[in-house]
Amino acid sequence: MAFDFILMLTENDRTIPDARARIDEALEGGVRHIGFKDVGLPFSELKGLADAIRASGGRSYLEVVSLDEESELASARAAVELDVDCLLGGTRPQAVTQVTRRHPLRYYPFAGRISGHPSVLEGPAEAIVDSARKLADLEHVHGLDLLAYRFAGDVPALMRAVCSAVGKPVIMAGSIDGEARINAAAEAGAGGFTVGTAALAGAFPAEGPGFAAQVRAILGLTARARARSTAPRRIALAAHDTRKAHLRAWVTRHAAALEGHRLICTGGTGHVISEAAPQLNVRRLQRGSRGGDQQLGALIATGELDAVIFFADPTVPHGGEADLQALTRLSVLHDTPLALGPSAADMIATALLGSDSL
């Protein structure tokens, strides 16, 4: 996640009664990540929300607020039946993953000890960080949900400690109601954050009245905060054989900005980049001819890439043309930035990395 804003159609930890009507306003505001709770509306209406988000090309999130195991498992089954993209919250990952492990949804349980409704994060910071480490080690846990601003201690320090302790995305949730808290989450290394009640209450300074204006205001704050983000970006790199030298030159030029980020490359490209810039964090997949492009496609489909850079050569025929078409289709479908040449790649570097090596 490249520090995303997730709009929750919730108030006081319940899905709002007019959530379906609000989706159109939210989309008008430009938001692409939309979630709701598993309480507040009947299942049939929750199904309508999930379907509407999917039809708009957005990414859907269900957040669990159940306190007992039976209710939490019922919520996990509901997430599977609703076919949401992400399941947030919950405190029983060992049980929940038995329900979700065969479904493509991404699961982000709560770190730490949770109590009450609305939920509160309890315990010393050290225990919360230890909980985060243990959760992140679980195979079918894809990230963490941290109720940072429901914690009574030093919230910025807690966010930094959790984000630095785990290698998976951390979403900050609960009581984020202003620019300072959004910036703090970005600086801590969060992969994203949720806002619900504050947006519905009009808490953010906006250019005009209405819910869509609130969404636009938060998106503007998110874009500015992204420049402060310390979360590592996950960028796919690939190139046709006749363009590998071009990609090598591009990586060398942006090497300083790429340090600390995660580069996922098809095999041959990864070898070229590792030789050109050995200081970079490069993960090599199979070569393109042996399925590397399909592996990249799978990472796009599961939301594990922030951008794809594929230096393509349109002047000569390629056996992998169908693979590039498939990657292009998936990038559009899953709203993942795609660059097919140096100029577009420069724009991605500027937007995601703050690179000025142009």
Secondary structure as the mmCIF struct_conf table of DSSP 4:
data_model
#
loop_
_struct_conf.conf_type_id
_struct_conf.id
_struct_conf.beg_label_comp_id
_struct_conf.beg_label_asym_id
_struct_conf.beg_label_seq_id
_struct_conf.end_label_comp_id
_struct_conf.end_label_asym_id
_struct_conf.end_label_seq_id
BEND BEND1 PHE A 3 PHE A 3
STRN STRN1 ASP A 4 MET A 8
STRN STRN2 THR A 10 GLU A 11
TURN_TY1_P TURN_TY1_P1 ASN A 12 ASP A 13
STRN STRN3 ARG A 14 THR A 15
TURN_TY1_P TURN_TY1_P2 PRO A 17 ASP A 18
HELX_RH_AL_P HELX_RH_AL_P1 ALA A 19 GLY A 29
TURN_TY1_P TURN_TY1_P3 GLY A 30 GLY A 30
STRN STRN4 HIS A 33 LYS A 37
BEND BEND2 ASP A 38 LEU A 41
HELX_RH_AL_P HELX_RH_AL_P2 PHE A 43 ALA A 55
TURN_TY1_P TURN_TY1_P4 SER A 56 GLY A 57
STRN STRN5 ARG A 59 VAL A 64
BEND BEND3 ASP A 68 ASP A 68
HELX_RH_AL_P HELX_RH_AL_P3 GLU A 69 LEU A 82
TURN_TY1_P TURN_TY1_P5 ASP A 83 ASP A 83
BEND BEND4 ASP A 85 ASP A 85
STRN STRN6 CYS A 86 GLY A 89
BEND BEND5 THR A 91 THR A 91
HELX_RH_AL_P HELX_RH_AL_P4 PRO A 93 THR A 100
TURN_TY1_P TURN_TY1_P6 ARG A 101 ARG A 102
BEND BEND6 HIS A 103 HIS A 103
STRN STRN7 ARG A 106 TYR A 108
HELX_LH_PP_P HELX_LH_PP_P1 PRO A 109 PRO A 109
STRN STRN8 PHE A 110 PHE A 110
HELX_LH_PP_P HELX_LH_PP_P2 ALA A 111 ALA A 111
BEND BEND7 GLY A 112 GLY A 112
STRN STRN9 ARG A 113 SER A 115
TURN_TY1_P TURN_TY1_P7 GLY A 116 SER A 119
STRN STRN10 VAL A 120 GLU A 122
BEND BEND8 GLY A 123 GLY A 123
HELX_RH_AL_P HELX_RH_AL_P5 ALA A 125 ALA A 136
TURN_TY1_P TURN_TY1_P8 ASP A 137 ASP A 137
BEND BEND9 LEU A 138 LEU A 138
TURN_TY1_P TURN_TY1_P9 GLU A 139 HIS A 140
STRN STRN11 LEU A 144 LEU A 146
HELX_RH_3T_P HELX_RH_3T_P1 ALA A 148 ARG A 150
STRN STRN12 PHE A 151 PHE A 151
BEND BEND10 ALA A 152 GLY A 153
HELX_RH_AL_P HELX_RH_AL_P6 VAL A 155 ALA A 165
BEND BEND11 GLY A 167 LYS A 168
STRN STRN13 VAL A 170 MET A 172
BEND BEND12 GLY A 174 GLY A 174
BEND BEND13 GLY A 178 GLY A 178
HELX_RH_AL_P HELX_RH_AL_P7 GLU A 179 ALA A 188
TURN_TY1_P TURN_TY1_P10 GLY A 189 GLY A 189
BEND BEND14 GLY A 191 GLY A 191
STRN STRN14 GLY A 192 VAL A 195
HELX_RH_AL_P HELX_RH_AL_P8 THR A 197 LEU A 200
TURN_TY1_P TURN_TY1_P11 ALA A 201 GLY A 202
BEND BEND15 PHE A 204 PHE A 204
BEND BEND16 GLU A 207 GLY A 210
HELX_RH_AL_P HELX_RH_AL_P9 PHE A 211 ARG A 226
TURN_TY1_P TURN_TY1_P12 ALA A 227 ARG A 228
BEND BEND17 ALA A 231 ALA A 231
HELX_LH_PP_P HELX_LH_PP_P3 PRO A 232 ARG A 233
STRN STRN15 ARG A 234 ALA A 239
HELX_RH_3T_P HELX_RH_3T_P2 ASP A 241 ARG A 243
HELX_RH_AL_P HELX_RH_AL_P10 LYS A 244 ARG A 253
TURN_TY1_P TURN_TY1_P13 HIS A 254 HIS A 254
HELX_RH_AL_P HELX_RH_AL_P11 ALA A 255 LEU A 258
TURN_TY1_P TURN_TY1_P14 GLU A 259 GLY A 260
BEND BEND18 HIS A 261 HIS A 261
STRN STRN16 ARG A 262 CYS A 265
HELX_RH_AL_P HELX_RH_AL_P12 GLY A 267 ALA A 276
TURN_TY1_P TURN_TY1_P15 PRO A 278 GLN A 279
BEND BEND19 LEU A 280 LEU A 280
STRN STRN17 ASN A 281 ARG A 284
HELX_RH_3T_P HELX_RH_3T_P3 GLY A 288 ARG A 290
TURN_TY1_P TURN_TY1_P16 GLY A 291 GLY A 291
HELX_RH_AL_P HELX_RH_AL_P13 GLY A 292 ALA A 301
TURN_TY1_P TURN_TY1_P17 THR A 302 GLY A 303
BEND BEND20 ASP A 306 ASP A 306
STRN STRN18 ALA A 307 PHE A 311
TURN_TY1_P TURN_TY1_P18 PRO A 314 THR A 315
BEND BEND21 VAL A 316 VAL A 316
TURN_TY1_P TURN_TY1_P19 GLY A 319 GLY A 320
HELX_RH_AL_P HELX_RH_AL_P14 GLU A 321 LEU A 333
TURN_TY1_P TURN_TY1_P20 HIS A 334 ASP A 335
STRN STRN19 LEU A 338 ALA A 339
BEND BEND22 LEU A 340 GLY A 341
HELX_RH_AL_P HELX_RH_AL_P15 PRO A 342 ILE A 348
HELX_RH_PI_P HELX_RH_PI_P1 ALA A 349 LEU A 353
#
